[in-house]
Amino acid sequence: MALTLSELTTLRDELTRARLGGVREIRDQNGESIQYKSDAEMAAALAHVERAIAQFQRTQPNTIVFATTKGL
């Protein structure tokens, strides 16, 4: 299941609020519940979401520069 950038951003915001508020259980819009056993698990989930967002925001290079010689 691939998430969109807006869904990932919303998930990151919810995870951050829950982590800073001391909440260890999150219920998503589908009604599914996720319970974290420790702050380290929550930090790992937050880092994973941050990496996924960074991949969406990475831009592809639009200019390629060739360095060539005549071989002399």
N, C-alpha and C positions, 0 to 999 in steps of 0.2 A: 504494500500500500504506500504510494508516494504521496507525500504531503506538499501542499503549496507553500509558498513563502509566507503568505498571510497566516496560514494555519500554524506554521512553525513559530512565527512571531508571537501569536496568541498563546501557544503552548509554553514558550519561553517566559512570557509575562506571568502566566499562571503558576509555573514552577517557581519563579523568583518570589512571587507573593507568598506562596505556601512555605517556601524554605525560610524566608525572613520572618514569617509569622509563626513559625514553629509547628505548622500543620504537617502531618506525616501521611495524610491520605488525600488523594485528588480524585474527583469524579468528573469525567469528560462529558461532552454534549450527547454522547451515545448512551450514557448511563453506566458506562464501565468504570470500575473503581480500581485505582492503583494505590497500594500501600507500601511506603518505603520503610525499611527497617532502621536505617541510620541516615545521618546527615551526609555521610560519604556517598551513599547510593544516590541521594538526591543531587549532590554535586556532580556526580558522574553523568546522570541523566541530563542535567543542565548543560554540561560541557558537550555532550553529544548533540543536543539541539543547537548549541552555538556553532558547532562545526558544520552541521547541515545548513544553517543559515549562511555561513561564510561561503559554502560551495555555491549557493544560489547567487550570491552577490559578486562572485569572482567574474571578472570580465576576460574575454578572450583577446589576445593581441590582434590588432587590426593592421599592423605594419610589420613586414618581415624584411630585414636588412641582410643582404648577402655580402660576404667579404670574399672576393675572388682574386686570384693571381694568375699570371701567365706561366708560372712554374719555372722561371728563369733564375 
